[in-house]
Amino acid sequence: MTDDIDIDNTMANPINYTSALVMIDSEQLPVEIQDGVIEIARNYPYKNFTTADAMGDSDYNSVWTVSFLNDPELQAGQLAVSADHSINSDSNQEPRLDIMVRYHRRIEAFRGLGRILGAARQNSDGLAIPSLLNFTERAQLDTRGVMIDCSRNGVLKPESVYFFLRNMALMGLNMLQLYTEDTYEIENEPFFGYLRGKYTAKELSAIDDYAYDLDIEVIPCIQTLGHLGQILQWPQYAHLRDNSEVLLAEYEPTYEFLDKLITAATAPFRSKRIHLGMDEAYGVGDGRYRQYFGHKEGTRIFVDHLQRVNEICDRLQVEPMIWSDMLFCLAAKNNSLQGYYDTDSNPANLPEVVDKIPPNVELIFWDYYHTNADLYEEKLQHHRDLGCQQPWMATGVWTWSRFWAALPFTFESVRASTVTAKNQQTGVRNGFITVWGDDGNECDMYSSLPALLYYAQHCYTDQDEVDIVLLKRNFEGICGAGFDDWIMASKVDTTPSGSHVITRSNFAANTSKWLLWEDPMMAFLSPQYAGENLEEHYETIANDLGMAMDAYDKPLNCRLELPARLARVLSLKCHLRERLQDAYRKGRHDEIQSLAEGRLQQLRQEVDDLWRYHRRMWMNMYKPFGWENIDLRYGGLRARLDTMQQQLLEYVEWVKQNGAEDAVIPEYDVDLECIYVGSNTNLLLDYTRACTPSR
């Protein structure tokens, strides 16, 4: 593995690999896409895409000259690409292809460019396969967006947001939401986003400007009821608490505060839409609300609060949307996801709910868990029953509570939800894919890129399946990485016996996370993987990823270093207690010493290397705020490994000097029990559950 890859500047040193040069005449570009195309060319990972004014001596087998035309005869969301495959008769000049991209909206021009760059990766003899450069496409949804979590420790640097925006444009995705609970600036509210790396209004305005050049709408995405524990922890906001996470509804200072929030959140952006959140507001009305106002049904509190917040939006002339789950959970009197996804749960049966939902508020049905389309169809019908005839559909990349996106499961759930959304009978015209960072945001968010492209491919075809060959080619051409290599990295959360996705599947295990943070001395979760050879499994993954990182033609494969280092650590860690306990119980004290000074010492070094690499990756990608939480996790693991090694060596020294009769290692006298019987490694555990059996 490489030790000194400049993660932040991967795109600053593009490589030359293909034999076709894709060239744009910047002076002939339509003004409306000029800045966006030039910015993409400036940051493209390969040398084979450039503008004519920046072109040096050409040593390519062919030159593809791309032109653009805004064609009003095309329908909304449609693009058409055509190529003249005539070869220049002058043998002293490279064969030239003239490619025309016709588009209706600017985003389709960028999508067409992305397809061309993908085709260039296929070219090997100067001419691409004709079908790759002659095609038409039409977007199946009006809004095809991405929502990125910037509230779970990791606040993306503006430059990282720009990276996402460039890739989104080439994929044809036209909306971005940055999920900001408290990570945006509010005037005269210093404890809002205090020491959390919040965005300034200037930063958000710059992001909006950058996105505008790429025809991407940036919609503010905030919280206006629940998920506000980060601010409610401070005494300055104690008067606004219903409980530790939820605002006090029907309390006038709350709405004065929300007026400031919504005003500040919308000010930096051109968009007149706002996402108000309001999901998972558990316990609404059961805390201080009841002390102030007495008992009231949670559903009524919710819709009354929604009306008040909507009044603020009306005054500010912005169009609100909310997550829809609380309408279902409160009506079902069940705060779990079961209350949301139960097909028998339909709040439309409560007229007092339906009548009070403001008709201009759009509802977002979010489901990241199901791989069967039937449930999506039923729940979207429930949303229409509530009066929302065009509900939004939000799917998700499984990036939360893990180190690398669980891409295979993501593809299955995204397919089920998006195929349903494309069915015109569902009424869905707008959708997006979420990138969450729950439980520390340890994940490399760039690992979501294959899923973003998969979602985009679905959004541009009316078929139930996407062209996998085209998907892989476009990923390499747009992102500068190997699609199969990035899927391979998802294996860190699998085991040799596998965990197959079936129609009843509703989550992706995060095996590598709980294996890493599991206490090394106790290894109390090891019965879950009894009989599995995880040493060999993870060593193979580490080696395979190491080779993929060395692929000269895929510069962004450098991101594979995080899962590769993680796999190397796990290959040493998983069965260490098993080896030590066996040696202890059989009285092989020399073996204990050998393991402590050898395998355990090597593990400590690999953990240190993983920590340092992960820190460097974070600091390049995010603002520094939030890393302290991950530092504490690595610090805890490093301390436990130090204690473990000292304890083992002191035990061996005692035995050598005094004999084994009174020498014990109490942890190894305990027989471990299987905690999650029948689940094996198919578990989704957070850090606090994995690090120790104690509370």
C-alpha distance (Angstrom), angle and dihedral (degrees) to the residues before:
residue distance angle dihedral
M1 . . .
T2 3.75 . .
D3 3.77 119.0 .
D4 3.78 102.6 -166.1
I5 3.81 109.3 41.4
D6 3.79 109.5 146.8
I7 3.79 96.5 -131.9
D8 3.77 94.6 -175.1
N9 3.79 94.1 52.7
T10 3.79 102.2 42.1
M11 3.80 90.2 119.9
A12 3.81 92.1 47.3
N13 3.80 90.8 74.0
P14 3.81 106.0 46.7
I15 3.78 119.3 -171.3
N16 3.79 133.1 -135.6
Y17 3.79 114.4 -128.8
T18 3.78 112.5 131.4
S19 3.80 126.7 75.0
A20 3.83 94.5 -137.0
L21 3.78 123.5 78.8
V22 3.82 115.0 -149.5
M23 3.79 107.7 -151.8
I24 3.81 132.1 -172.7
D25 3.80 124.2 -165.4
S26 3.80 98.6 -139.0
E27 3.80 92.2 -164.4
Q28 3.82 90.6 58.4
L29 3.79 95.0 46.4
P30 3.80 116.5 113.5
V31 3.79 105.6 -101.6
E32 3.80 91.7 -123.9
I33 3.82 93.2 65.4
Q34 3.79 100.1 26.9
D35 3.80 99.2 98.7
G36 3.80 92.9 43.8
V37 3.80 95.6 49.7
I38 3.81 92.7 46.5
E39 3.82 91.0 49.8
I40 3.81 91.3 51.0
A41 3.81 91.1 48.9
R42 3.80 90.9 49.0
N43 3.81 91.8 55.3
Y44 3.81 101.0 34.3
P45 3.84 113.4 131.7
Y46 3.81 95.3 -134.5
K47 3.81 130.2 57.8
N48 3.80 93.9 -132.3
F49 3.82 96.0 84.2
T50 3.77 117.0 69.9
T51 3.76 146.0 133.5
A52 3.79 120.2 -102.0
D53 3.79 93.1 -114.1
A54 3.82 90.9 54.4
M55 3.80 95.5 44.4
G56 3.78 117.5 117.7
D57 3.79 128.6 -174.3
S58 3.79 109.4 -31.6
D59 3.80 119.7 -131.3
Y60 3.80 94.7 168.5
N61 3.80 125.5 119.7
S62 3.80 91.3 -128.4
V63 3.78 141.0 7.9
W64 3.79 123.0 -137.6
T65 3.79 112.5 -157.7
V66 3.80 111.1 -159.5
S67 3.80 123.7 -158.6
F68 3.80 129.3 -178.4
L69 3.80 132.4 -145.6
N70 3.79 128.8 -175.4
D71 3.81 100.2 -137.7
P72 3.83 114.5 -165.0
E73 3.79 90.0 -167.2
L74 3.79 90.8 69.3
Q75 3.78 117.8 90.4
A76 3.78 123.2 -114.4
G77 3.79 110.2 -72.6
Q78 3.79 93.9 14.6
L79 3.80 129.2 126.6
A80 3.78 133.7 175.5
V81 3.80 127.8 -161.3
S82 3.79 123.6 -167.3
A83 3.80 132.3 174.8
D84 3.79 134.4 -158.1
H85 3.79 104.9 -140.8
S86 3.79 96.7 -167.4
I87 3.81 113.2 134.2
N88 3.78 120.8 -133.6
S89 3.81 108.2 -104.5
D90 3.80 91.8 -144.1
S91 3.79 102.5 93.4
N92 3.79 90.1 -158.4
Q93 3.80 91.3 66.3
E94 3.76 130.8 67.5
P95 3.81 118.4 -100.7
R96 3.80 106.9 -95.5
L97 3.77 130.0 -149.6
D98 3.77 120.5 -162.1
I99 3.79 109.4 -150.3
M100 3.79 124.0 -171.2
V101 3.81 123.0 -160.7
R102 3.80 113.8 -163.3
Y103 3.77 116.5 -170.0
H104 3.80 141.8 173.5
R105 3.80 98.1 -153.4
R106 3.78 127.8 24.7
I107 3.80 94.0 -112.6
E108 3.81 90.1 62.1
A109 3.82 89.3 56.0
F110 3.80 89.3 57.6
R111 3.80 90.9 44.6
G112 3.82 89.4 53.4
L113 3.80 90.1 50.2
G114 3.80 89.5 51.9
R115 3.80 90.5 54.1
I116 3.81 90.5 50.3
L117 3.81 92.0 50.6
G118 3.79 88.2 50.7
A119 3.80 90.9 51.4
A120 3.80 89.5 51.5
R121 3.81 88.9 62.6
Q122 3.82 88.1 59.3
N123 3.79 94.6 51.7
S124 3.77 115.6 104.0
D125 3.80 106.0 150.1
G126 3.77 103.0 41.3
L127 3.82 95.7 -89.8
A128 3.78 126.3 74.2
I129 3.76 123.6 -140.6
P130 3.84 104.1 -80.7
S131 3.79 94.3 -127.9
L132 3.80 89.9 61.0
L133 3.79 92.2 60.6
N134 3.81 100.9 37.1
F135 3.76 112.8 62.8
T136 3.77 146.4 112.9
E137 3.78 128.0 -140.8
R138 3.76 136.4 -178.1
A139 3.79 127.5 -162.3
Q140 3.79 112.6 -118.9
L141 3.81 94.0 -154.5
D142 3.79 130.0 45.5
T143 3.81 93.3 -138.8
R144 3.80 118.8 37.2
G145 3.75 106.9 173.5
V146 3.77 150.4 160.5
M147 3.80 128.6 -133.4
I148 3.81 116.6 -160.5
D149 3.79 122.9 -164.8
C150 3.81 111.2 -123.2
S151 3.81 96.4 165.4
R152 3.83 106.3 68.7
N153 3.83 98.0 81.3
G154 3.79 95.4 -70.7
V155 3.82 117.8 90.6
L156 3.79 107.9 -179.7
K157 3.77 115.9 -126.5
P158 3.82 111.4 -117.1
E159 3.82 88.2 -111.2
S160 3.81 89.5 57.6
V161 3.80 89.9 50.2
Y162 3.81 88.5 51.5
F163 3.80 89.0 53.4
F164 3.79 90.4 54.4
L165 3.81 91.4 46.1
R166 3.81 93.7 53.5
N167 3.78 91.8 50.3
M168 3.80 91.9 44.6
A169 3.80 91.3 53.1
L170 3.80 92.6 52.3
M171 3.81 88.1 49.4
G172 3.81 92.5 50.0
L173 3.81 96.6 -114.0
N174 3.79 109.8 147.4
M175 3.80 108.6 -173.1
L176 3.81 135.8 58.0
Q177 3.78 130.1 -171.1
L178 3.79 121.4 -173.4
Y179 3.79 105.7 -155.1
T180 3.80 103.9 -134.4
E181 3.79 118.5 172.6
D182 3.79 94.2 170.9
T183 3.79 102.9 -18.2
Y184 3.79 99.2 106.2
E185 3.77 129.7 80.6
I186 3.82 123.3 -97.0
E187 3.77 118.9 -176.3
N188 3.82 115.1 -111.9
E189 3.82 92.1 4.4
P190 3.83 103.5 105.1
F191 3.81 93.9 165.2
F192 3.80 92.4 55.3
G193 3.79 101.4 99.0
Y194 3.80 90.6 -4.3
L195 3.84 109.9 -174.2
R196 3.79 89.7 -13.0
G197 3.80 101.6 111.9
K198 3.79 94.9 -107.8
Y199 3.78 119.5 -171.1
T200 3.77 117.9 -106.7
A201 3.79 118.5 -131.1
K202 3.80 87.5 -112.4
E203 3.82 91.9 55.9
L204 3.80 92.3 49.0
S205 3.79 91.5 47.5
A206 3.81 89.8 51.8
I207 3.81 90.2 50.1
D208 3.79 89.4 51.3
D209 3.81 91.3 50.1
Y210 3.80 91.4 49.4
A211 3.80 91.6 48.6
Y212 3.80 92.0 47.0
D213 3.80 90.9 59.7
L214 3.83 86.7 56.6
D215 3.83 94.3 45.2
I216 3.80 92.1 -112.3
E217 3.78 119.2 140.7
V218 3.80 114.9 -140.2
I219 3.80 111.1 -150.4
P220 3.82 118.5 -167.7
C221 3.80 110.6 -118.4
I222 3.81 116.0 -163.5
Q223 3.81 142.8 143.4
T224 3.79 125.2 -104.0
L225 3.82 103.6 173.7
G226 3.82 118.2 10.8
H227 3.81 134.1 19.6
L228 3.81 90.9 53.8
G229 3.79 98.8 116.6
Q230 3.80 91.4 119.2
I231 3.80 90.7 69.5
L232 3.80 98.7 28.4
Q233 3.82 89.7 62.2
W234 3.82 89.7 72.2
P235 3.82 121.3 84.8
Q236 3.80 89.4 -130.2
Y237 3.82 89.1 70.9
A238 3.80 99.5 36.1
H239 3.80 91.3 109.9
L240 3.82 90.3 61.0
R241 3.81 96.2 55.8
D242 3.76 125.5 112.9
N243 3.79 87.5 168.6
S244 3.80 134.0 -22.7
E245 3.82 92.9 -72.2
V246 3.81 106.2 23.7
L247 3.80 132.1 72.7
L248 3.79 120.8 -123.3
A249 3.79 105.2 -101.0
E250 3.83 123.3 -147.5
Y251 3.81 90.0 23.8
E252 3.79 112.8 123.2
P253 3.84 97.5 -140.2
T254 3.81 86.8 56.8
Y255 3.79 91.4 61.1
E256 3.79 92.7 44.5
F257 3.80 86.4 54.6
L258 3.82 93.3 46.2
D259 3.78 90.0 50.6
K260 3.80 88.1 59.4
L261 3.81 91.4 46.4
I262 3.79 96.0 50.5
T263 3.80 92.7 43.0
A264 3.81 91.9 51.4
A265 3.80 94.2 42.4
T266 3.80 95.1 52.3
A267 3.81 99.8 38.8
P268 3.85 98.7 81.7
F269 3.81 95.1 50.9
R270 3.80 137.7 76.9
S271 3.80 91.4 -147.1
K272 3.78 118.9 102.3
R273 3.79 91.4 -156.0
I274 3.79 126.7 90.5
H275 3.78 133.2 -172.4
L276 3.81 107.8 -140.5
G277 3.81 97.1 -172.6
M278 3.84 108.3 -153.6
D279 3.81 93.7 165.8
E280 3.81 126.3 139.8
A281 3.81 93.8 9.7
Y282 3.77 89.8 162.9
G283 3.77 118.0 -174.1
V284 3.80 94.2 19.0
G285 3.79 107.4 169.5
D286 3.80 94.6 10.7
G287 3.81 99.5 91.7
R288 3.78 129.6 46.6
Y289 3.80 89.1 -19.9
R290 3.79 89.9 71.6
Q291 3.81 91.0 48.9
Y292 3.81 90.8 52.9
F293 3.79 103.5 35.3
G294 3.79 107.6 13.8
H295 3.78 126.6 -126.3
K296 3.79 120.9 -22.6
E297 3.79 130.5 160.9
G298 3.79 110.7 -92.5
T299 3.80 92.1 -131.0
R300 3.80 91.2 57.1
I301 3.81 91.8 47.2
F302 3.79 89.7 51.1
V303 3.81 97.7 49.9
D304 3.82 92.3 42.0
H305 3.80 89.0 52.2
L306 3.80 90.1 46.9
Q307 3.79 89.9 54.4
R308 3.81 91.8 52.4
V309 3.80 93.0 48.8
N310 3.79 90.0 46.2
E311 3.81 89.0 56.2
I312 3.81 88.4 59.1
C313 3.80 89.7 50.7
D314 3.80 91.1 49.5
R315 3.78 91.1 53.1
L316 3.81 91.1 49.0
Q317 3.81 90.6 44.4
V318 3.80 95.4 -124.8
E319 3.79 126.9 136.6
P320 3.83 113.8 -125.3
M321 3.77 132.7 -146.3
I322 3.82 128.8 -178.5
W323 3.78 139.5 -169.8
S324 3.79 106.0 -99.5
D325 3.81 102.7 -146.3
M326 3.80 99.5 99.4
L327 3.79 91.7 57.4
F328 3.79 88.1 60.3
C329 3.82 99.0 36.6
L330 3.80 94.9 48.7
A331 3.78 92.3 46.7
A332 3.81 90.3 49.3
K333 3.83 91.5 43.5
N334 3.79 86.4 -130.8
N335 3.81 120.1 115.3
S336 3.81 94.5 -169.6
L337 3.78 124.5 96.3
Q338 3.78 86.6 -103.8
G339 3.78 87.8 68.4
Y340 3.80 88.9 56.0
Y341 3.78 100.6 42.8
D342 3.81 99.3 36.3
T343 3.79 103.9 117.6
D344 3.81 89.1 -148.0
S345 3.81 90.2 60.3
N346 3.80 110.1 90.3
P347 3.82 119.6 155.6
A348 3.80 88.4 -165.2
N349 3.79 84.9 84.2
L350 3.81 87.0 70.5
P351 3.82 107.1 73.5
E352 3.81 91.5 -169.8
V353 3.81 86.9 64.7
V354 3.79 98.5 44.1
D355 3.79 93.9 47.1
K356 3.81 93.3 52.5
I357 3.80 100.2 48.1
P358 3.82 105.3 102.9
P359 3.81 106.1 -117.2
N360 3.81 92.5 -134.5
V361 3.83 93.4 58.2
E362 3.80 110.5 98.7
L363 3.81 118.3 -144.4
I364 3.80 123.1 -137.7
F365 3.79 117.4 -152.3
W366 3.80 107.3 -154.4
D367 3.78 122.3 -166.7
Y368 3.80 124.0 157.9
Y369 3.77 97.0 161.0
H370 3.78 114.1 62.9
T371 3.79 127.0 80.7
N372 3.80 95.9 -173.9
A373 3.81 117.1 87.8
D374 3.81 94.7 -149.9
L375 3.80 94.6 77.5
Y376 3.79 92.2 50.3
E377 3.79 91.4 54.0
E378 3.79 93.1 51.2
K379 3.80 95.6 46.5
L380 3.80 93.1 46.8
Q381 3.80 87.6 53.4
H382 3.81 88.3 53.6
H383 3.80 88.7 55.1
R384 3.78 90.6 53.3
D385 3.80 88.4 49.2
L386 3.81 86.5 58.6
G387 3.79 89.3 59.4
C388 3.82 97.7 -98.1
Q389 3.79 100.7 121.9
Q390 3.79 93.9 178.3
P391 3.82 106.7 39.8
W392 3.78 120.0 -177.1
M393 3.81 119.4 -118.9
A394 3.82 118.9 -142.8
T395 3.78 120.0 -170.8
G396 3.80 126.2 176.3
V397 3.78 147.3 -132.3
W398 3.80 107.9 -134.2
T399 3.80 96.6 -121.2
W400 3.78 99.1 127.6
S401 3.80 123.3 105.7
R402 3.82 94.7 5.4
F403 3.79 142.8 77.4
W404 3.81 100.2 -118.1
A405 3.79 131.4 25.1
A406 3.80 115.0 -90.1
L407 3.79 91.5 -127.8
P408 3.84 103.1 173.9
F409 3.81 93.1 55.6
T410 3.80 90.3 40.8
F411 3.80 91.4 56.9
E412 3.80 91.4 52.7
S413 3.80 95.7 49.3
V414 3.82 93.5 41.1
R415 3.78 90.4 50.8
A416 3.81 93.5 51.4
S417 3.80 94.5 47.9
T418 3.80 97.7 40.5
V419 3.80 96.0 45.7
T420 3.80 86.6 53.6
A421 3.80 92.6 46.5
K422 3.81 90.8 52.6
N423 3.80 90.1 58.1
Q424 3.80 102.8 99.9
Q425 3.80 91.2 -146.7
T426 3.81 89.8 70.3
G427 3.80 90.9 62.8
V428 3.81 92.5 -133.0
R429 3.81 113.2 148.8
N430 3.80 99.1 154.6
G431 3.77 132.1 49.5
F432 3.77 144.8 152.3
I433 3.77 142.2 -170.7
T434 3.80 119.3 -123.5
V435 3.81 128.9 -139.4
W436 3.81 107.1 -161.8
G437 3.81 128.1 -173.5
D438 3.81 103.8 -164.1
D439 3.81 119.9 166.7
G440 3.76 100.2 26.4
N441 3.79 105.1 -30.5
E442 3.80 91.1 -108.9
C443 3.80 91.2 155.0
D444 3.79 124.6 102.4
M445 3.81 97.7 -116.9
Y446 3.80 90.4 -155.6
S447 3.81 86.4 69.7
S448 3.81 85.3 76.2
L449 3.83 91.7 70.0
P450 3.84 97.0 93.4
A451 3.80 89.2 52.2
L452 3.80 92.6 48.1
L453 3.79 89.6 54.0
Y454 3.81 92.1 44.8
Y455 3.80 88.8 53.2
A456 3.80 90.8 47.3
Q457 3.80 91.9 50.3
H458 3.80 89.4 53.7
C459 3.79 90.1 49.0
Y460 3.81 90.7 57.5
T461 3.79 99.7 48.9
D462 3.79 132.0 62.5
Q463 3.79 89.6 -150.3
D464 3.80 125.4 100.6
E465 3.80 91.8 -126.8
V466 3.78 131.8 47.9
D467 3.79 126.6 -135.6
I468 3.80 101.3 -98.5
V469 3.81 94.5 -164.4
L470 3.80 89.8 52.5
L471 3.81 90.3 45.9
K472 3.80 92.7 54.5
R473 3.79 93.4 44.5
N474 3.80 92.7 49.5
F475 3.80 91.9 47.9
E476 3.78 91.5 55.5
G477 3.80 92.4 43.6
I478 3.80 95.6 46.6
C479 3.79 104.1 33.2
G480 3.79 103.2 25.8
A481 3.80 95.2 -126.4
G482 3.79 140.5 103.3
F483 3.80 113.8 -97.7
D484 3.81 95.0 -154.2
D485 3.80 90.8 46.2
W486 3.80 91.6 55.9
I487 3.80 91.1 47.3
M488 3.79 88.4 51.1
A489 3.81 89.1 56.9
S490 3.81 88.6 62.6
K491 3.81 87.2 68.8
V492 3.81 88.7 83.0
D493 3.81 85.5 84.1
T494 3.79 95.1 50.3
T495 3.79 134.5 74.4
P496 3.82 131.1 -144.6
S497 3.81 90.8 -94.6
G498 3.80 89.0 54.3
S499 3.79 133.5 -145.2
H500 3.77 109.5 -114.2
V501 3.80 122.4 -152.0
I502 3.80 111.3 -125.1
T503 3.80 131.8 172.5
R504 3.81 90.0 -93.7
S505 3.81 93.1 52.2
N506 3.78 113.7 116.9
F507 3.79 106.1 170.0
A508 3.78 144.0 28.0
A509 3.80 117.9 -124.3
N510 3.82 118.5 -119.9
T511 3.80 95.5 -151.1
S512 3.80 97.5 154.7
K513 3.80 92.1 54.1
W514 3.77 97.6 55.1
L515 3.79 91.8 39.0
L516 3.80 89.8 56.0
W517 3.80 98.0 46.1
E518 3.82 96.2 37.2
D519 3.79 109.8 115.5
P520 3.83 104.8 -95.4
M521 3.80 96.1 -146.1
M522 3.79 96.4 46.0
A523 3.82 97.5 33.7
F524 3.79 84.3 -176.7
L525 3.81 93.1 169.6
S526 3.81 94.2 54.0
P527 3.84 94.0 100.2
Q528 3.81 86.0 68.3
Y529 3.81 89.5 68.4
A530 3.79 99.5 34.0
G531 3.78 109.8 147.6
E532 3.81 94.1 21.4
N533 3.80 119.4 116.8
L534 3.78 97.2 -138.4
E535 3.81 93.8 159.7
E536 3.78 92.2 66.4
H537 3.82 92.4 36.1
Y538 3.78 94.8 56.7
E539 3.79 94.7 38.1
T540 3.80 88.8 56.7
I541 3.81 91.3 49.1
A542 3.81 91.7 49.4
N543 3.81 92.0 50.3
D544 3.81 94.1 45.7
L545 3.80 92.5 49.0
G546 3.78 90.2 47.1
M547 3.79 90.1 56.8
A548 3.81 91.4 46.4
M549 3.80 89.9 53.0
D550 3.79 89.2 57.7
A551 3.83 92.4 60.1
Y552 3.79 101.5 122.1
D553 3.81 92.8 -160.0
K554 3.82 94.3 57.3
P555 3.82 108.4 59.7
L556 3.80 97.0 174.7
N557 3.80 90.1 58.3
C558 3.80 83.3 89.3
R559 3.84 84.7 86.1
L560 3.80 87.9 71.3
E561 3.79 89.0 77.2
L562 3.81 92.5 86.7
P563 3.83 96.0 57.4
A564 3.81 90.3 38.0
R565 3.80 92.7 55.3
L566 3.80 90.2 43.1
A567 3.80 90.9 53.1
R568 3.81 90.6 49.3
V569 3.81 90.5 54.2
L570 3.80 92.8 48.1
S571 3.81 92.9 49.1
L572 3.81 87.0 62.0
K573 3.79 99.2 37.0
C574 3.79 108.7 43.2
H575 3.81 101.1 75.5
L576 3.80 99.2 23.6
R577 3.79 95.8 106.3
E578 3.81 90.0 46.4
R579 3.81 90.9 54.9
L580 3.81 93.3 44.6
Q581 3.79 95.6 45.9
D582 3.79 91.2 49.5
A583 3.82 91.2 51.0
Y584 3.82 91.1 45.7
R585 3.78 95.4 51.4
K586 3.79 92.0 46.2
G587 3.80 92.8 47.9
R588 3.80 95.0 -118.1
H589 3.78 95.6 149.0
D590 3.79 95.3 164.7
E591 3.81 88.4 57.9
I592 3.81 90.5 52.5
Q593 3.79 89.5 52.7
S594 3.79 91.3 46.6
L595 3.82 91.8 51.1
A596 3.80 92.4 46.0
E597 3.79 94.1 49.3
G598 3.80 95.3 36.8
R599 3.78 120.6 27.5
L600 3.81 95.4 21.4
Q601 3.79 92.8 47.1
Q602 3.80 89.9 49.3
L603 3.80 89.3 49.3
R604 3.79 90.7 53.3
Q605 3.79 90.3 53.0
E606 3.80 93.1 47.7
V607 3.81 91.2 49.2
D608 3.80 89.5 51.4
D609 3.81 90.6 50.0
L610 3.81 91.7 48.1
W611 3.80 91.3 49.4
R612 3.80 93.3 49.8
Y613 3.79 93.3 46.5
H614 3.80 92.4 46.5
R615 3.82 89.8 50.0
R616 3.79 91.9 50.8
M617 3.79 91.3 48.6
W618 3.82 91.0 49.4
M619 3.79 94.6 49.2
N620 3.80 90.6 51.0
M621 3.80 93.5 48.5
Y622 3.81 106.5 31.8
K623 3.74 139.9 32.6
P624 3.84 109.4 -92.5
F625 3.81 94.6 -110.4
G626 3.79 111.8 102.7
W627 3.79 97.5 28.4
E628 3.80 88.5 97.7
N629 3.81 88.2 75.6
I630 3.80 92.0 55.2
D631 3.80 90.3 43.8
L632 3.79 88.7 56.9
R633 3.80 90.6 53.0
Y634 3.78 93.7 49.9
G635 3.79 89.4 42.6
G636 3.78 90.9 53.9
L637 3.79 92.4 49.3
R638 3.79 92.5 46.8
A639 3.81 91.1 49.7
R640 3.80 92.1 49.6
L641 3.80 91.1 50.1
D642 3.80 89.6 50.3
T643 3.80 91.5 49.4
M644 3.79 90.7 45.7
Q645 3.78 93.2 52.9
Q646 3.79 93.2 46.2
Q647 3.81 91.7 48.1
L648 3.80 92.7 50.5
L649 3.79 95.2 46.7
E650 3.80 92.4 46.2
Y651 3.81 88.5 51.3
V652 3.81 91.7 52.2
E653 3.81 91.7 46.6
W654 3.82 90.8 50.2
V655 3.80 91.0 51.2
K656 3.79 91.7 49.6
Q657 3.79 92.2 51.5
N658 3.80 102.1 34.3
G659 3.78 108.3 17.5
A660 3.79 129.4 -109.8
E661 3.80 99.3 -84.9
D662 3.82 97.4 97.1
A663 3.80 98.2 21.7
V664 3.78 116.8 109.9
I665 3.76 141.1 167.0
P666 3.82 99.9 -153.4
E667 3.81 94.7 -161.4
Y668 3.81 90.5 58.5
D669 3.78 93.4 49.9
V670 3.80 88.5 67.2
D671 3.80 119.8 88.6
L672 3.78 108.7 -139.1
E673 3.79 121.2 -128.4
C674 3.78 128.9 -147.5
I675 3.80 105.3 -108.5
Y676 3.80 101.1 -171.5
V677 3.79 101.3 41.6
G678 3.79 113.6 -154.9
S679 3.80 94.9 9.1
N680 3.80 97.9 89.4
T681 3.83 105.5 -178.9
N682 3.80 94.0 -25.8
L683 3.81 91.5 111.6
L684 3.79 136.3 128.1
L685 3.81 105.7 -155.4
D686 3.78 131.3 168.2
Y687 3.79 126.0 -135.5
T688 3.80 97.1 -97.4
R689 3.81 91.5 53.9
A690 3.80 94.3 46.4
C691 3.80 103.5 43.4
T692 3.82 99.3 63.7
P693 3.81 141.4 -2.8
S694 3.80 88.5 -130.4
R695 3.80 126.1 84.8
